[in-house]
């Protein structure tokens, strides 16, 4: 029925077929896809294929592509089927050729299906477009008729409007004039009624409304003040506003109003052009009287109550005063003449002086109350009070930036923490002295007969003392650790935590206490005359072992525990562990040296008295060993047992087989007796002395007071050296008879029988005993030695 449309359709189909054939050659290598129907994904695929065919991108612009000259490129314009087939036949096997053929057939079918779909879609769109064009022709004709009608109506309306404007032009000017007169009359009516209205507001104490009404009319009255009527209204209003200002000043001076009413008074007075500086002074004076009352109440409260609250009411009221003051004088927008007066700068300076003055009194009260906390028990109340104190000061720092009050409060917190550390250090020192007192009492107590009354041994006392000190130190660290709890505001502040943990706890508490232990222990090494009393030797030995244990392990353990518990970061120089260990070892060495000296002097005192109180010239023939020598051996054995409880055995040199049976003649053991026997005749005394002195030149020098090592053998060797050296020097100062010399022989043989077991080198004992016997022989008037067999019998019987 539409031959024209049929012809166009056929022509379009022919064009599409020819175009699609070319597109089929360019898309032969594309993968086969399912032909789209109404699926949006399929439509997008078809559109992308069309864009590829026409060389367009996603934005619809032409994309210039480089032409391929390869005849085997199936998508290129120079594609040659014969060359392509020859290449396939040469390069591919039969199976690959069949697979390639199958793939090509599938792609051709897919492309044919897509082409048919495009033809159908374009045909439907063409039919729809034809219908749309036919419908638009009808619609535009109807719309043209309506537009002609609308144009005629608009022309009629314009003509009618012009007629009305011409008719009402004269009346419009009159109406405008009357409207202006009406507005003016309303303003004049407001001005004429203003004095009465202000009086009414004054009676009702509606001060804000009165000030607002007066501000609205003030400019007009000022402008027309040259006219008598307006001048009278202005004078009446001025009198009324003066009365209002007087009432506001009186209300402000009375101080019985609330903070809100007071702020309203100040604001109204500022609007009435009152001097801002005078208002600032009055406002701060009134606030100071209230805050001074709060401080008096706080002072009375702090005297009678524990440190639980640190002036919360005062700080809250101070913050309220600061906020109100800033809102009135500083943050208030300045306009007109007020902007040139620089009121905020003036008011801010007065506020800082006011806050600093009150804060100084407040800090004085708080710090005095904190200093009264002398106990070292529970820290929780003090820490919580300091935390609340710090929190409130942070509110002031937010309200008043640049104020020194928060930093001053922080210094109080830091000083309180440092003072607490000093108190704990003092408590630890007192505890240490008390523990040493208990140890001295335990050492001085006599041993009971039963096990219940038995005095603790030295190892038990050492373990008990060390554990008591360590447990007490741990308890103190746990109490101090409350200052660094996570819920404490000032604990995480850099200005507190680093300094407190490093210099306060580690250095001020732990390191100072360790140094105190070492220093107080070294004080026991002072002489009895300097200290006014003697120190038990067992205490010296125990403290020496305690300091040595601290050097070995305890100091490292304590400092590691402190660093881990307080997360100490060594930003500032701190005392290294090695320095403390060296100090502890020095104290231990000094104590052990002093122990050797004291014990040696005790034994030396017995030997000295035994030599000085005896008449060695007129003594009787020896029949037994003197009691003092037995006492020396007993005391040495007791010391050996005592030292062995705390120190290891040590290293000894190999002993000879006849150590216990060594003999001592009147001559040195290093010289043959027969060779030098004639030298004791009266005719040749100098020869014997000369030979003895020459022999000493080739003997090893003995250092009597040399430092001892930390073992039992070294300690006993030092004590025995001091004792025998004293014995030797006392013998050199006496004169002996025959039996006196023989008694010395007996005593030295008895000492040799027992003392060689305690020393590191038995030759040292032999040498000193030889010197003692030799010195006695040189000082003897009749040097007739006793037979060795007789000496042995006497010593074995003794």
C-alpha atoms as one frame of an Amber mdcrd trajectory, in Angstrom:
protein
   0.000   0.000   0.000   3.108   2.280   0.325   5.215   1.658  -2.785   7.555
   4.578  -1.971   8.336   3.240   1.445   8.906  -0.271   0.028  11.442   1.043
  -2.456  13.269   3.022   0.215  13.272  -0.026   2.451  14.767  -2.216  -0.224
  17.415   0.349  -1.030  18.344   0.631   2.690  18.524  -3.153   3.074  20.821
  -3.392   0.057  23.074  -0.716   1.535  23.128  -2.468   4.922  23.981  -5.839
   3.340  26.864  -4.353   1.386  28.117  -2.464   4.407  27.822  -5.480   6.634
  29.798  -7.592   4.181  32.698  -5.182   4.583  32.220  -5.186   8.376  32.159
  -8.989   8.275  35.591  -8.999   6.743  36.907  -6.637   9.431  35.327  -8.581
  12.313  36.077 -12.116  11.157  38.546 -12.726  13.943  36.204 -11.552  16.740
  34.772 -14.213  19.080  31.214 -15.385  18.441  28.559 -14.040  20.790  24.881
 -14.635  21.348  22.756 -12.289  19.158  21.043  -9.674  21.302  17.319  -9.416
  21.461  15.963  -6.999  23.948  18.903  -7.532  26.330  20.731  -4.232  27.097
  24.058  -6.080  27.165  23.459  -7.347  23.645  22.550  -3.882  22.434  25.718
  -2.406  23.845  27.674  -5.117  22.058  26.011  -4.329  18.728  26.653  -0.599
  19.222  30.287  -1.249  20.020  30.581  -3.293  16.843  29.062  -0.456  14.826
  31.468   2.016  16.443  34.338  -0.282  15.569  33.069  -0.518  11.980  32.789
   3.238  11.532  36.007   3.925  13.454  34.380   5.782  16.355  35.283   5.799
  20.059  32.860   5.730  23.025  32.338   9.519  22.791  31.337   9.288  19.118
  34.555  10.837  17.775  36.448   9.400  14.807  39.537   7.501  15.812  42.374
   7.583  13.379  43.933   4.142  13.104  47.112   3.231  11.359  46.433   1.197
   8.232  48.016  -2.228   8.166  49.903  -3.189   4.974  49.978  -6.861   5.875
  48.037  -8.880   3.221  47.397 -11.536   5.853  45.671  -9.081   8.223  42.040
 -10.008   7.860  41.023  -6.633   9.335  43.321  -4.580   7.103  42.421  -2.881
   3.822  45.166  -4.788   1.944  43.904  -8.239   2.903  44.584 -10.871   0.172
  42.562 -14.112   0.560  44.915 -16.135  -1.641  48.002 -15.151   0.320  46.167
 -15.760   3.595  45.049 -19.261   2.472  48.520 -20.196   1.222  49.989 -19.119
   4.532  47.497 -21.226   6.455  48.128 -24.273   4.269  51.871 -23.941   4.813
  51.870 -23.251   8.535  48.909 -25.291   9.831  48.245 -28.990   9.881  45.081
 -30.569   8.595  43.496 -30.646  12.041  44.347 -27.012  12.658  42.934 -26.069
   9.225  39.673 -27.846  10.030  39.493 -26.159  13.433  40.174 -22.806  11.826
  37.477 -23.465   9.248  35.014 -24.392  11.983  35.831 -21.236  13.904  35.456
 -19.100  10.764  32.078 -20.674   9.969  30.853 -19.945  13.498  31.988 -16.339
  13.258  30.285 -15.926   9.851  27.045 -17.296  11.213  27.266 -15.055  14.244
  27.882 -12.026  12.083  25.001 -12.968   9.753  22.703 -13.246  12.767  23.866
  -9.868  14.096  23.352  -8.310  10.647  19.813  -9.608  10.445  19.086  -8.230
  13.903  20.381  -4.818  12.889  18.259  -4.860   9.726  15.126  -5.675  11.674
  15.870  -3.030  14.293  16.580  -0.353  11.695  13.412  -1.289   9.765  11.291
  -0.937  12.916  12.947   2.385  13.726  12.312   3.621  10.199   8.608   2.732
  10.423   8.403   4.423  13.855  10.129   7.521  12.518   7.683   7.715   9.622
   4.718   7.571  11.984   6.310  10.201  14.238   6.838  12.596  11.330   3.243
  12.217  10.174   1.991  12.866  13.725   4.246  15.917  14.147   2.748  17.481
  11.018  -0.719  17.315  12.562   0.450  18.552  15.973   2.389  21.529  14.607
  -0.624  22.691  12.616  -2.801  22.700  15.727  -0.068  24.433  17.743   0.221
  27.169  15.103  -3.451  27.965  15.437  -3.154  28.229  19.242  -0.119  30.541
  18.989  -2.042  32.898  16.698  -4.882  33.026  19.225  -2.430  33.689  22.083
  -0.807  36.545  20.189  -4.188  38.233  19.639  -5.032  37.925  23.338  -1.681
  39.404  24.450  -2.204  42.420  22.173  -5.623  43.041  23.711  -4.226  42.782
  27.237  -1.431  45.233  26.447  -3.883  47.776  25.050  -6.141  47.448  28.127
  -3.208  47.834  30.546  -2.060  50.981  28.804  -5.552  52.424  29.061  -5.681
  51.718  32.845  -2.222  53.228  33.431  -3.202  56.390  31.589  -6.415  56.688
  33.620  -4.730  56.174  37.095  -1.500  58.096  36.489  -2.567  61.206  38.384
  -4.050  59.250  41.302  -0.858  57.085  41.649   1.264  60.127  42.530  -1.255
  61.191  45.137  -1.364  57.683  46.668   2.452  57.556  46.906   2.545  60.935
  48.611  -0.150  59.914  51.090   1.708  56.677  51.887   4.902  58.616  52.710
   2.928  61.001  54.922   1.390  58.028  56.733   4.799  56.482  57.425   6.122
  59.783  58.716   3.132  60.229  60.999   3.722  56.771  62.474   7.336  57.665
  63.223   6.316  60.964  64.734   3.720  59.193  66.829   6.444  56.808  68.104
   8.644  59.767  68.969   5.860  61.629  70.760   4.940  58.515  72.746   8.589
  57.618  73.532   8.879  59.415  76.957   5.694  57.771  78.193   6.826  54.403
  76.929  10.215  54.791  78.612   8.563  55.701  81.911   6.353  52.648  81.651
   9.357  50.406  81.016  11.147  52.012  83.954   8.224  51.246  86.242   8.057
  47.639  85.060  11.896  47.301  85.245  11.910  46.332  81.578  15.320  47.884
  81.134  16.208  46.061  77.950  13.062  47.251  76.143  13.656  50.822  77.264
  17.248  50.824  76.023  16.211  49.259  72.716  13.454  51.873  72.153  15.771
  54.723  73.006  18.505  53.449  70.666  15.993  53.315  67.777  14.962  56.947
  68.284  18.268  58.427  69.376  19.597  59.151  65.888  16.378  60.870  64.771
  16.173  62.987  67.899  19.812  63.953  67.507  19.259  64.896  63.859  16.213
  67.125  64.533  17.312  68.444  67.928  17.262  72.035  66.549  13.468  71.898
  66.381  11.784  72.817  69.697   9.311  69.929  69.716  11.998  67.317  69.082
  14.330  69.059  71.502  11.783  68.649  74.296  11.307  64.963  73.528  15.080
  64.483  73.534  15.456  66.193  76.929  12.687  64.101  78.461  14.217  60.891
  77.125  17.649  61.910  78.410  16.303  62.430  81.948  14.493  59.093  81.885
  17.534  57.191  80.554  19.712  58.826  83.201  17.379  57.465  85.873  17.508
  54.048  84.210  21.305  54.130  84.135  21.341  55.122  87.800  19.157  52.149
  88.689  21.386  49.814  86.667  24.485  51.148  88.420  22.851  50.680  91.802
  21.828  47.151  90.907  25.358  46.462  89.732  26.908  47.854  92.946  24.558
  45.932  95.221  25.887  42.623  93.932  22.799  40.722  94.986  21.873  39.731
  91.466  22.697  36.519  89.709  25.455  36.238  87.140  22.909  36.451  84.327
  21.323  39.627  85.699  24.763  41.093  86.280  25.751  40.391  82.698  22.516
  42.001  81.487  23.254  45.095  83.556  26.727  45.411  82.085  25.445  44.956
  78.547  22.756  47.616  78.999  25.244  50.049  80.519  27.567  49.554  77.576
  24.687  50.330  75.241  24.122  53.510  77.230  27.731  54.561  76.472  29.060
  53.980  79.987  32.926  53.942  80.238  34.032  50.388  79.414  37.108  50.492
  81.638  35.042  51.467  84.673  32.556  48.702  83.947  35.388  46.164  83.634
  36.767  47.190  87.012  33.347  47.019  88.659  32.560  43.645  87.105  35.883
  42.144  88.213  35.608  43.711  91.670  32.198  42.172  92.188  33.423  38.791
  90.883  36.503  38.982  93.109  34.394  39.358  96.239  32.442  36.211  95.344
  35.544  34.208  94.424  37.346  35.366  97.585  34.485  33.889  99.595  34.941
  30.631  97.677  38.641  30.646  98.528  37.909  31.173 102.213  35.506  28.247
 102.160  38.102  26.131 100.361  40.743  26.993 102.952  38.466  25.939 105.788
  37.551  22.754 103.921  41.151  21.767 103.209  42.104  22.110 106.862  39.528
  19.622 108.087  39.281  17.090 105.236  41.569  14.799 103.246  42.808  15.748
  99.817  39.769  14.662  97.825  38.598  17.922  96.266  40.907  20.721  95.226
  38.582  23.683  94.813  36.105  22.522  92.217  33.550  25.213  93.117  36.133
  27.986  92.922  37.457  26.890  89.516  33.931  26.469  88.140  32.924  29.964
  89.285  36.171  31.384  87.931  35.479  29.790  84.532  31.969  31.212  84.612
  33.314  34.687  85.376  35.872  34.404  82.556  33.235  33.303  80.045  30.806
  36.053  81.072  33.514  38.699  81.027  34.727  37.657  77.589  31.213  37.625
  76.217  30.568  41.143  77.509  33.842  42.929  76.873  36.107  40.884  74.597
  34.028  38.817  72.177  31.364  41.483  71.826  31.269  42.956  68.272  32.518
  46.528  68.315  30.810  49.043  66.031  31.048  52.761  65.508  32.887  54.681
  68.177  33.426  51.561  70.324  35.667  50.015  67.650  38.151  52.876  67.930
  38.456  52.556  71.729  40.097  49.070  71.559  37.979  47.768  74.399  38.857
  44.045  73.865  42.606  44.654  74.308  42.052  46.676  77.475  39.565  44.188
  78.875  41.792  41.191  78.083  44.711  42.718  79.972  42.577  43.358  83.049
  41.208  39.804  82.894  44.684  38.260  82.844  45.770  40.284  85.883  42.565
  39.354  87.701  42.900  35.614  86.969  46.603  35.514  87.859  45.982  37.187
  91.221  43.225  34.791  92.255  45.059  31.773  90.852  48.126  32.614  92.957
  46.024  32.508  96.145  44.319  29.323  94.996  47.607  27.605  94.151  49.064
  28.619  97.502  46.186  26.892  99.324  46.346  23.756  97.188  50.112  23.392
  97.389  50.132  23.929 101.139  47.483  21.226 101.539  49.362  18.821  99.268
  52.565  19.326 101.255  50.724  18.224 104.380  50.287  14.754 102.858  53.301
  13.112 104.469  52.064   9.532 104.548  53.457   6.998 102.099  50.532   4.635
 102.131  47.757   4.775  99.561  48.422   7.258  96.781  45.025   6.985  95.107
  43.406   9.929  96.929  46.304  12.263  96.173  46.557  11.185  92.525  42.813
  11.577  91.969  42.862  14.987  93.599  45.761  16.092  91.391  43.949  14.696
  88.352  40.807  16.697  89.115  42.963  19.755  89.781  44.690  19.344  86.395
  41.419  18.756  84.521  39.879  21.961  85.860  42.899  23.988  84.896  42.595
  22.704  81.329  39.176  24.368  81.183  40.836  27.684  82.070  43.433  27.167
  79.331  40.640  26.712  76.770  38.732  29.774  77.947  41.785  31.993  78.341
  44.503  31.120  75.801  47.922  32.482  76.645  47.313  32.467  80.391  50.121
  31.271  82.657  47.662  29.675  85.086  47.600  26.180  83.466  51.392  25.989
  83.342  51.639  27.080  86.984  49.112  24.413  87.949  51.069  21.816  85.993
  54.202  22.791  87.920  52.296  22.152  91.155  51.367  18.664  89.920  54.974
  17.977  88.933  56.290  19.255  92.263  53.746  17.157  94.139  54.875  14.060
  92.255  58.533  14.854  92.930  57.824  15.498  96.600  56.022  12.168  96.764
  59.067  10.456  95.287  61.283  12.129  97.899  58.951  10.900 100.640  59.091
   7.369  99.292  62.878   7.550  99.043  63.077   8.703 102.660  60.728   5.886
 103.667  62.904   3.343 101.844  65.998   4.690 103.562  64.314   4.473 106.961
  63.139   0.957 106.171  66.694  -0.012 105.191  68.127   1.326 108.460  65.414
  -0.453 110.455  66.145  -3.690 108.621  69.853  -3.363 109.428  68.962  -2.714
 113.058  66.954  -5.941 113.108  69.886  -7.780 111.555  72.284  -6.407 114.171
  69.934  -7.480 116.944  69.678 -10.938 115.418  73.475 -11.157 115.195  73.901
  -9.972 118.773  71.247 -12.309 120.223  72.690 -15.414 121.959  71.895 -18.752
 120.394  69.120 -20.625 122.173  69.248 -24.189 123.263  66.230 -25.252 121.272
  65.480 -24.930 117.585  62.691 -22.451 118.288  65.134 -20.029 119.900  67.876
 -20.560 117.335  69.268 -17.389 115.804  68.934 -17.230 111.995  72.123 -18.048
 110.139  73.939 -15.539 107.961  72.500 -16.909 104.676  69.000 -16.692 106.144
  69.592 -13.137 107.328  71.024 -12.174 103.933  68.097 -13.699 102.035  65.587
 -12.135 104.395  67.206  -8.684 104.181  67.487  -8.803 100.389  63.874  -9.965
  99.984  62.568  -7.341 102.396  64.345  -4.550 100.526  63.265  -5.798  97.105
  59.620  -6.311  98.150  59.491  -2.887  99.747  60.930  -1.312  96.602  58.365
  -3.131  94.438  55.586  -1.929  96.721  56.821   1.649  96.397  56.997   1.350
  92.603  53.427   0.047  92.539  52.283   3.048  94.577  54.175   5.496  92.387
  52.811   3.801  89.258  49.396   5.322  90.045  50.772   8.641  88.757  51.087
   7.090  85.265  47.677   5.377  85.047  45.904   5.674  81.687  42.843   7.422
  83.117  44.964  10.193  84.675  44.973  13.231  82.384  48.420  14.550  83.213
  50.101  11.125  83.025  50.316  11.125  79.217  51.474  14.719  78.879  55.018
  14.974  77.460  56.005  17.575  80.052  55.128  15.139  82.855  55.556  11.509
  81.828  59.032  11.602  80.335  60.529  13.685  83.131  58.634  11.863  85.881
  59.496   8.341  84.733  63.093   8.986  83.746  64.391  11.571  86.214  61.808
  11.094  88.947  61.209   7.379  89.378  64.325   5.878  87.821  66.931   8.407
  88.916  65.307  10.104  91.891  63.916   6.946  93.509  65.478   3.698  92.305
  69.007   4.865  91.458  69.162   7.117  94.511  68.096   4.257  96.775  70.701
   1.912  95.287  73.373   4.569  95.752  72.148   5.118  99.304  72.569   1.408
 100.067  76.120   1.490  98.735  77.024   4.727 100.510  75.496   3.764 103.861
  77.227   0.393 103.638  80.585   2.075 103.024  80.039   4.195 106.136  80.370
   1.049 108.233  83.974   0.896 107.100  84.826   3.988 109.129  86.892   3.485
 112.220  85.316   3.021 115.614  86.639   6.361 116.780  84.995   8.182 113.901
  81.634   6.488 114.316  81.582   6.361 118.082  81.024   2.607 118.181  82.171
  -0.614 116.579  80.371  -2.535 113.855  79.883  -6.306 114.241  82.210  -8.094
 111.813  79.378 -10.401 110.755  77.365  -7.372 109.635  80.281  -6.186 107.519
  80.489  -9.610 105.911  76.731  -9.716 105.281  76.635  -6.220 103.765  79.587
  -7.083 101.574  77.754 -10.095 100.199  74.582  -7.996  99.763  76.430  -5.386
  97.690  78.094  -8.122  95.657  74.701  -9.683  94.910  73.426  -6.269  93.873
  76.371  -5.906  91.505  75.809  -9.383  90.073  72.055  -9.423  89.436  69.814
  -7.287  91.650  70.629  -3.882  90.143  69.991  -5.094  86.594  66.740  -6.696
  87.678  65.482  -3.603  89.510  66.305  -1.191  86.685  64.840  -3.513  84.035
  61.681  -3.825  86.103  61.479  -0.044  86.448  62.039   0.582  82.736  59.377
  -1.952  81.736  56.822  -0.849  84.313  57.157   2.864  83.602  58.125   2.665
  79.907  61.183   4.751  80.601  62.626   6.347  77.474  66.125   7.615  77.999
  65.785  10.976  76.261  67.874  12.602  78.961  71.176  11.282  80.370  70.593
   8.639  83.032  72.873   6.622  85.254  73.973   3.502  83.361  73.683   0.075
  84.929  77.423  -0.462  84.690  78.144   2.604  86.832  75.798   1.398  89.582
  77.253  -2.106  89.429  80.764  -0.669  89.706  79.717   1.366  92.751  78.133
  -1.684  94.380  81.246  -3.777  93.717  83.434  -1.043  95.152  81.294  -0.971
  98.301  81.430  -4.778  98.564  85.225  -4.735  98.171  85.622  -2.023 100.772
  83.357  -3.845 103.233  85.201  -7.126 102.766  88.580  -5.424 103.173  87.341
  -3.789 106.345  85.995  -7.128 107.598  89.431  -8.667 107.116  91.035  -5.727
 108.869  88.621  -5.877 111.829  88.928  -9.626 112.308  92.684  -9.441 111.913
  92.892  -6.668 114.483  90.764  -8.645 116.955  93.122 -11.607 116.763  96.130
  -9.275 116.696  94.931  -7.626 119.899  94.952 -10.975 121.694  98.419 -11.797
 120.398  99.761  -8.362 121.274  98.479  -8.514 124.845  99.792 -12.032 125.265
 103.280 -10.906 124.200 103.374  -7.599 126.046 102.055  -8.887 129.390 104.555
 -11.762 129.775 108.107 -11.733 131.187 109.942 -13.624 128.456 113.332 -13.457
 130.163 112.375 -15.099 133.452 109.681 -17.459 132.214 109.662 -21.144 133.130
 110.396 -23.983 130.809 107.404 -24.566 128.471 105.283 -27.635 129.179 102.238
 -26.844 127.027 100.858 -24.478 124.406  99.678 -21.132 125.663  95.878 -20.678
 125.849  95.954 -17.622 123.630  97.266 -19.720 120.727  94.389 -22.133 121.154
  92.022 -19.179 121.175  93.580 -17.859 117.947  93.030 -21.207 116.237  89.468
 -21.411 117.549  88.627 -17.887 116.378  90.195 -18.510 112.978  88.155 -21.674
 112.607  84.985 -19.775 113.585  85.774 -17.064 111.024  86.350 -19.735 108.386
  82.913 -21.195 109.065  81.323 -17.745 109.072  82.850 -16.665 105.769  82.072
 -20.029 104.199  78.361 -19.426 104.772  78.368 -16.491 102.335  81.340 -16.957
 100.022  82.727 -19.768  97.918  85.831 -21.716  98.853  88.308 -20.172  96.439
  91.495 -21.520  94.888  94.401 -22.921  96.930  97.890 -23.847  95.889  98.874
 -27.478  96.144  99.846 -28.446  99.722 102.986 -30.361 100.522 102.739 -33.735
 102.234 104.418 -32.511 105.463 102.445 -29.279 105.896 101.250 -30.170 109.373
 104.666 -31.366 110.553 106.805 -28.452 109.501 109.538 -27.706 112.068 110.786
 -24.295 113.162 114.259 -23.732 114.487 115.721 -20.637 115.955 116.937 -19.852
 112.441 115.074 -19.248 109.279 113.763 -22.388 107.608 115.361 -21.345 104.352
 118.846 -21.658 105.923 120.554 -24.854 107.079 120.807 -24.889 110.853 124.327
 -26.285 111.047 125.728 -23.708 108.689 124.665 -20.730 110.766 124.828 -22.178
 114.268 128.224 -20.679 115.080 126.947 -17.250 114.181 124.973 -17.008 117.439
 128.175 -16.932 119.474 128.942 -13.614 121.118 131.927 -13.102 118.857 129.873
 -12.881 115.619 126.398 -11.431 116.191 126.581  -9.127 113.182 127.238 -11.921
 110.732 123.971 -13.674 111.605 121.980 -10.467 111.262 123.666  -9.702 107.960
 122.955 -13.138 106.506 119.335 -12.934 107.667 118.859  -9.577 105.982 120.488
 -10.803 102.781 118.136 -13.796 102.752 115.099 -11.464 103.046 116.178  -9.640
  99.912 115.667 -12.795  97.852 112.338 -13.804  99.485 108.942 -12.782  98.084
 107.486  -9.605  99.570 104.239 -10.076 101.527 101.608  -7.330 101.251  99.746
  -7.506 104.533  96.819  -5.139 103.785  96.283  -5.980 100.116  92.682  -6.137
  98.783  91.092  -9.547  99.183  89.111 -11.472  96.631  85.489 -12.511  97.044
  86.172 -16.024  98.359  86.795 -17.685 101.694  90.446 -18.566 101.162  91.411
 -15.011 100.279  89.557 -13.600 103.314  91.207 -16.048 105.744  94.606 -15.434
 104.178  94.253 -11.698 104.793  93.203 -12.177 108.413  96.056 -14.594 109.141
  98.603 -12.282 107.497  97.516  -9.395 109.725  97.556 -11.579 112.855 100.972
 -13.123 112.258 102.452  -9.799 111.181 101.282  -8.266 114.461 102.727 -11.244
 116.341 106.036 -10.713 114.548 106.208  -6.994 115.304 105.411  -7.586 118.984
 108.135 -10.229 119.230 110.641  -7.805 117.729 109.987  -5.404 120.596 110.670
  -7.918 123.398 113.781  -9.574 124.893 113.694 -13.332 125.461 115.430 -15.795
 127.711 116.115 -19.428 126.869 112.700 -20.659 127.925 110.982 -17.662 126.360
 112.471 -18.654 122.997 111.405 -22.223 123.503 107.841 -21.106 124.328 107.765
 -19.132 121.057 108.916 -22.285 119.277 106.074 -24.276 120.802 103.466 -21.602
 120.002 104.581 -21.210 116.374 104.611 -24.953 115.800 101.089 -25.179 117.199
  99.916 -22.364 114.902 101.601 -24.026 111.939  99.757 -27.265 112.629  96.350
 -25.588 112.066  96.676 -22.297 110.205  98.150 -23.683 106.944  94.746 -25.190
 106.134  93.055 -21.778 105.896  95.391 -19.906 103.546  95.815 -20.040  99.799
  99.555 -20.640  99.992 100.988 -22.501 102.982 104.436 -21.034 102.335 103.094
 -17.693 103.475 102.334 -19.108 106.952 105.660 -20.907 107.041 107.547 -17.751
 106.106 105.847 -15.571 108.744 106.283 -18.188 111.482 109.949 -18.582 110.494
 110.305 -14.832 110.846 108.688 -14.902 114.291 110.966 -17.672 115.583 113.996
 -16.068 113.950 113.180 -12.680 115.480 112.786 -14.283 118.909 116.144 -15.975
 118.475 117.787 -12.697 117.549 116.255 -11.084 120.633 117.206 -14.021 122.930
 119.941 -13.679 125.532 120.658 -17.433 125.586 119.409 -18.932 122.294 119.157
 -22.614 123.219 116.377 -24.125 121.095 114.167 -26.993 122.239 114.369 -30.365
 120.612 111.856 -30.828 117.817 110.560 -34.091 119.228 109.793 -32.424 122.540
 107.956 -29.603 120.712 105.817 -32.077 118.804 104.910 -33.948 121.976 103.897
 -30.741 123.736 101.786 -29.547 120.753 100.071 -32.890 120.253  99.270 -33.056
 123.939  98.034 -29.444 123.887
